[in-house]
């Protein structure tokens, strides 16, 4: 093991490479590998050397308790660094001017874009980070010699973080897979848990402890159906077909994100060609997104609450969008279970563009039922989290486009010239 002369913090051999200069430092794998602890130790050591600005981020951060603030504070206390670092309610400061600050990526896009002078950004639980969030964050960390540290447990091979930093790793990146066996401090209690899971559920074991992809789709609402789409090669390039109307389905959020799916119905095929999601934006922003896209629209479909007048608002969301030049209709939203079933039926037959819908696919894969700790089973309703907005919007899309007439013929296969990035032949 190596040891810092400035701070008596031990770094296991598997993480000694973290001190090498690289733009990206990526540590991924199963539980027990102490990825978070050792990245935190590295930053605390680096922060004693000279004044630095550290951004600690994750996709969603509802409060400071959702961040790595407590982990850093615990390490500071355990290693006797209280004389150097001062732990404040929402930040941590060093005696030399070093500062740690904590942000959620998804709902702070504007604030993150304006950040200056970040020396190192640490993205924790990065398997949840969308492609849009990466595209906002990476150009923000622009100081000469700055670093982006990434820690995550892989879940799906199509998650943007895995694709960007493991599948497509390049020489700017230090990429290391670590697990429990790389942790010399791995506790006996966890080792017993590890052995028990290996015996009782080898599939779960490979994901939880060895860092393999999650093949169980544990509690997933749509994950199995999305994986079937992939096997059927229906997640692929799906170009816009000129002359065919595009329908949109929205989930409109105020504190949450607003998500929009774009689809065309060509013959008996439903082709999902685009997806957009953002948070913290006004309705003018979304109206601008709609108008800037080169599509000929058929209908814009909003859930029923978009037709309600709200205190402090100048008319309903539907009315405001109409005034902004986005004609729309408010659809009656059915029960969640019925909407999910329609969404599953749509996933069995539709085609989804693999590039422009990347963040939407990411949401569908991670949409899960809520777990009931008391009854030790999943509830009937999905968990409301970062994946909900895009998934709810997909359910609304299914209500709009799903054909309920089972006597209609099955969708024909895509033509031979499909997937080349151009337009399809007429069908």
C-alpha positions in Angstrom: 0.0 0.0 0.0 1.0 3.6 -0.5 0.6 6.3 2.1 0.4 10.1 1.8 2.9 12.1 3.7 0.5 15.0 4.1 -2.5 12.9 5.4 -2.2 9.5 6.9 -4.7 7.9 4.6 -4.0 4.4 3.2 -4.8 3.7 -0.4 -5.1 0.0 -1.4 -2.9 -1.2 -4.2 -5.8 -1.5 -6.7 -6.3 2.2 -6.4 -2.7 3.4 -6.4 -3.1 4.2 -10.1 -5.6 7.0 -9.2 -2.6 9.3 -8.6 -1.6 9.0 -12.3 -2.5 12.0 -14.4 -5.5 11.2 -16.6 -8.5 13.2 -17.8 -10.9 10.4 -16.8 -10.5 8.0 -13.9 -13.1 5.3 -14.0 -13.6 2.7 -11.3 -16.5 0.3 -11.7 -17.5 -3.2 -10.5 -19.4 -4.9 -7.7 -20.1 -4.1 -4.1 -17.4 -4.2 -1.5 -14.6 -2.9 -3.7 -14.5 0.4 -1.8 -14.7 2.5 -4.9 -16.3 5.5 -3.2 -14.2 5.3 -0.1 -10.9 5.4 -2.1 -12.0 8.1 -4.5 -13.0 10.2 -1.4 -9.6 9.5 0.2 -7.8 10.5 -3.0 -9.7 13.8 -3.2 -9.0 14.6 0.5 -5.3 13.9 0.0 -5.1 16.1 -3.1 -7.0 18.8 -1.4 -4.3 19.2 1.2 -1.6 19.9 -1.4 -3.0 23.1 -2.8 -6.3 25.0 -3.0 -8.6 23.0 -5.2 -12.3 23.0 -6.2 -14.0 19.6 -6.1 -17.5 19.0 -7.6 -19.2 15.9 -6.1 -22.2 15.1 -8.2 -24.7 12.4 -9.1 -27.7 12.3 -11.4 -30.3 13.2 -8.7 -29.6 14.9 -5.4 -32.7 15.8 -3.5 -30.8 17.0 -0.5 -27.3 16.9 0.9 -28.0 13.6 2.5 -28.2 12.1 -1.0 -24.6 13.1 -1.7 -21.2 11.8 -0.6 -21.0 14.6 1.9 -21.3 12.3 4.9 -18.8 9.8 3.5 -16.2 12.5 3.2 -17.1 13.8 6.7 -16.7 10.4 8.2 -13.3 9.9 6.5 -12.2 13.3 7.7 -13.1 12.3 11.3 -11.7 8.8 11.1 -8.3 10.0 9.9 -8.0 13.0 12.2 -8.2 15.6 9.4 -10.6 17.8 11.4 -7.8 20.3 12.0 -7.5 20.9 8.2 -11.0 20.3 6.9 -14.1 22.1 8.2 -17.3 20.2 7.5 -20.2 22.6 6.9 -23.8 21.8 6.3 -23.7 21.9 2.5 -19.9 22.0 1.7 -16.5 21.1 3.1 -13.6 23.5 3.2 -9.9 23.1 3.7 -7.6 25.4 5.6 -5.8 26.3 2.4 -9.0 27.2 0.5 -9.8 23.8 -1.0 -13.6 23.4 -1.3 -16.0 20.5 -1.9 -19.5 21.2 -3.2 -22.3 18.9 -4.1 -24.8 19.0 -6.9 -27.4 16.9 -8.7 -26.9 16.9 -12.5 -30.4 16.5 -13.8 -32.1 19.4 -12.1 -29.1 21.9 -12.1 -28.1 22.0 -15.7 -27.9 25.8 -15.9 -26.0 26.1 -12.7 -23.5 23.4 -13.7 -22.9 25.0 -17.1 -21.8 28.2 -15.4 -19.4 26.6 -13.0 -15.8 27.8 -13.3 -12.5 26.5 -12.0 -13.4 23.0 -11.1 -10.2 20.9 -10.6 -11.8 17.5 -10.2 -15.4 16.3 -10.6 -16.5 13.1 -9.0 -19.6 11.4 -10.3 -20.9 8.8 -8.0 -23.6 6.1 -8.8 -22.8 7.0 -12.4 -24.8 4.1 -13.9 -27.8 6.4 -13.5 -26.4 9.4 -15.3 -28.1 10.2 -18.7 -26.3 11.0 -21.9 -27.7 14.5 -21.7 -26.2 15.0 -18.2 -22.8 13.9 -19.5 -23.0 16.3 -22.4 -23.6 19.1 -20.0 -21.0 18.2 -17.4 -18.0 17.2 -19.6 -17.5 20.6 -21.3 -18.0 22.3 -17.9 -14.9 20.6 -16.4 -12.6 22.6 -18.7 -9.8 23.8 -16.5 -6.3 22.8 -17.7 -5.4 19.6 -16.0 -8.8 19.0 -14.6 -10.1 15.4 -14.0 -13.4 13.6 -14.1 -13.7 10.7 -11.7 -16.4 8.1 -12.3 -17.6 5.4 -9.9 -20.4 3.0 -10.6 -21.8 -0.5 -10.5 -22.8 -1.7 -14.0 -26.4 -2.5 -14.6 -27.1 -2.5 -18.3 -24.7 -2.7 -21.2 -26.5 0.2 -22.9 -26.3 2.6 -20.0 -24.5 5.8 -21.3 -21.8 5.7 -18.6 -20.8 2.1 -19.5 -20.8 2.9 -23.2 -18.9 6.2 -22.8 -16.2 5.1 -20.4 -15.8 1.3 -20.6 -17.1 0.0 -23.9 -15.6 3.0 -25.8 -12.6 3.8 -23.5 -9.6 5.5 -25.0 -6.2 6.6 -24.0 -7.5 9.6 -22.1 -9.1 7.2 -19.6 -7.8 5.2 -16.7 -10.4 2.4 -16.4 -10.3 -0.2 -13.7 -12.8 -2.9 -12.7 -12.6 -3.5 -8.9 -14.6 -5.7 -6.6 -14.5 -7.1 -3.1 -11.3 -9.1 -3.8 -9.4 -5.8 -4.4 -10.3 -4.5 -0.9 -7.8 -5.5 1.8 -10.2 -4.1 4.4 -13.2 -6.2 3.2 -15.1 -7.0 6.5 -15.9 -10.6 7.6 -19.6 -9.7 8.0 -19.9 -8.7 4.3 -17.9 -11.7 3.2 -20.5 -14.0 4.9 -23.2 -12.1 3.0 -21.3 -12.6 -0.2 -20.9 -16.3 0.3 -24.6 -16.7 1.1 -25.7 -14.9 -2.0 -23.3 -17.0 -4.1 -24.9 -20.1 -2.8 -28.5 -19.0 -2.9 -28.6 -16.9 -6.1 -25.6 -17.1 -8.4 -27.2 -14.7 -11.0 -27.7 -12.0 -8.4 -24.2 -12.7 -7.0 -22.5 -12.0 -10.3 -24.2 -8.6 -10.5 -24.0 -7.6 -6.8 -20.5 -8.8 -5.9 -18.6 -9.3 -9.2 -19.9 -6.3 -11.1 -21.5 -8.1 -14.0 -24.6 -6.7 -15.7 -27.9 -7.3 -13.9 -29.6 -10.1 -15.8 -32.5 -10.4 -13.4 -34.3 -7.1 -14.2 -35.2 -7.0 -10.5 -38.4 -5.2 -10.1 -38.2 -3.8 -13.6 -41.4 -2.5 -15.2 -40.2 -2.4 -18.8 -36.6 -3.8 -18.7 -37.4 -7.3 -20.0 -39.4 -5.8 -22.9 -36.6 -3.4 -23.8 -34.1 -6.3 -23.8 -36.3 -8.3 -26.1 -36.4 -5.3 -28.4 -32.6 -5.3 -28.5 -32.5 -9.0 -29.3 -35.0 -8.4 -32.1 -32.9 -5.5 -33.4 -35.7 -3.1 -33.0 -33.5 -0.6 -31.1 -31.6 0.7 -34.1 -31.4 3.7 -36.4 -34.9 4.9 -37.1 -34.8 7.9 -39.4 -37.6 10.5 -39.7 -39.9 9.6 -42.7 -40.9 12.8 -44.5 -44.5 13.2 -45.4 -45.7 11.3 -42.3 -47.0 13.2 -39.2 -45.2 13.0 -36.0 -47.2 12.6 -32.8 -45.7 13.6 -29.4 -46.6 12.5 -25.9 -45.5 14.6 -22.9 -45.1 14.2 -19.2 -45.0 17.7 -18.0 -43.1 18.4 -14.7 -42.7 21.4 -12.6 -40.3 20.2 -9.9 -39.6 17.1 -12.0 -38.4 16.9 -15.6 -40.5 17.3 -18.7 -40.2 14.4 -21.0 -41.4 14.2 -24.7 -41.5 11.2 -27.0 -41.8 11.6 -30.8 -43.2 8.9 -32.9 -44.5 8.2 -36.4 -47.1 5.6 -37.5 -46.0 4.2 -40.9 -48.4 1.5 -42.1 -48.8 -0.8 -39.2 -45.5 0.2 -37.7 -44.9 2.5 -34.7 -41.5 4.2 -35.2 -40.2 6.1 -32.2 -37.8 8.6 -33.7 -36.8 11.0 -31.0 -36.9 11.8 -27.3 -36.3 15.0 -25.3 -36.1 15.6 -21.6 -35.0 18.6 -19.5 -35.7 20.2 -16.1 -35.8 23.7 -14.7 -37.0 25.1 -18.0 -40.1 27.2 -18.8 -42.7 26.4 -21.4 -41.1 28.7 -23.9 -38.1 26.4 -23.9 -40.1 23.3 -24.8 -42.2 25.2 -27.4 -38.8 26.2 -28.9 -37.6 22.6 -29.0 -40.8 21.5 -30.8 -40.5 24.2 -33.4 -36.8 23.7 -34.0 -37.2 20.1 -34.9 -37.7 19.5 -38.7 -40.9 17.4 -38.2 -44.4 17.8 -39.5 -46.6 17.3 -36.5 -49.9 15.5 -36.2 -50.8 16.0 -32.6 -49.2 16.9 -29.3 -50.6 15.0 -26.4 -50.5 16.1 -22.8 -51.7 14.2 -19.6 -55.0 15.4 -18.0 -53.4 17.6 -15.3 -51.9 19.8 -18.0 -55.4 21.0 -18.6 -55.9 22.2 -15.0 -55.6 25.8 -14.0 -53.1 26.3 -11.2 -52.6 29.1 -8.7 -49.9 31.5 -9.8 -50.2 30.4 -13.5 -51.7 32.3 -16.4 -54.0 29.5 -17.5 -53.3 25.8 -17.8 -50.1 24.3 -19.3 -52.2 23.3 -22.3 -53.5 26.8 -22.8 -50.0 28.4 -22.4 -48.5 26.0 -25.0 -51.3 26.9 -27.4 -50.4 30.6 -27.0 -46.8 29.7 -27.7 -47.8 28.1 -31.0 -47.9 24.4 -29.9 -51.5 23.2 -30.5 -52.2 20.2 -28.3 -54.9 18.1 -26.8 -55.3 16.8 -23.2 -55.7 13.0 -23.0 -57.6 11.2 -20.3 -55.0 9.2 -18.3 -56.0 5.7 -17.4 -54.9 3.7 -14.3 -51.2 3.3 -13.9 -51.4 -0.5 -14.3 -53.4 -0.2 -17.6 -51.0 2.4 -18.9 -48.0 0.2 -18.1 -49.7 -2.7 -19.9 -50.2 -0.6 -23.0 -46.6 0.5 -22.8 -45.5 -3.1 -22.7 -47.6 -3.9 -25.7 -46.1 -1.1 -27.6 -42.6 -2.2 -26.7 -43.4 -5.6 -28.2 -43.9 -4.1 -31.6 -42.4 -0.7 -32.0 -38.9 0.4 -33.3 -36.9 3.0 -31.2 -34.0 5.0 -32.5 -30.9 4.0 -30.7 -29.2 7.4 -30.8 -31.8 10.2 -30.4 -33.8 8.1 -27.9 -30.8 7.0 -25.8 -31.9 8.8 -22.7 -35.4 7.6 -23.0 -34.3 4.0 -23.4 -32.1 4.5 -20.3 -35.2 5.6 -18.3 -37.3 2.7 -19.5 -34.6 0.2 -18.5 -34.4 1.6 -15.0 -38.1 2.1 -14.3 -38.9 -0.1 -11.3 -41.6 -1.0 -9.0 -41.4 0.4 -5.5 -40.2 -2.0 -2.8 -42.2 -2.6 0.4 -39.7 -3.2 3.2 -42.4 -4.3 5.6 -44.0 -6.9 3.4 -40.7 -7.8 1.6 -42.2 -7.6 -1.9 -42.7 -5.1 -4.7 -45.7 -2.8 -4.5 -48.2 -2.5 -7.4 -47.0 1.1 -8.2 -43.7 2.1 -9.7 -41.1 4.0 -7.8 -41.1 7.7 -8.4 -37.6 8.6 -9.3 -35.4 9.9 -12.1 -36.6 7.2 -14.5 -40.3 8.0 -14.0 -40.7 11.0 -16.2 -39.6 9.4 -19.4 -41.4 6.2 -18.6 -44.7 7.9 -17.8 -44.5 9.8 -21.0 -43.9 6.5 -22.9 -47.1 5.2 -21.3 -49.0 8.2 -22.6 -47.5 7.6 -26.0 -48.8 4.1 -25.9 -52.3 5.4 -25.1 -52.1 7.6 -28.2 -50.6 5.2 -30.7 -51.4 1.7 -29.5 -53.8 -0.1 -31.8 -56.3 -2.1 -29.8 -57.7 -4.0 -32.7 -56.1 -7.4 -32.5 -57.4 -8.4 -36.0 -54.9 -6.1 -37.7 -51.9 -7.8 -39.3 -48.6 -8.0 -37.5 -46.1 -5.2 -38.4 -44.1 -6.1 -41.5 -40.3 -6.4 -41.3 -38.2 -3.3 -42.0 -37.0 -3.0 -45.6 -33.6 -4.2 -46.7 -32.1 -0.6 -46.9 -33.1 0.0 -43.3 -30.6 1.4 -40.8 -28.4 3.2 -43.2 -29.0 6.7 -41.8 -31.1 7.8 -44.9 -34.8 7.6 -45.5 -36.8 4.4 -45.9 -38.3 3.4 -49.2 -42.1 4.0 -49.4 -44.0 1.2 -47.8 
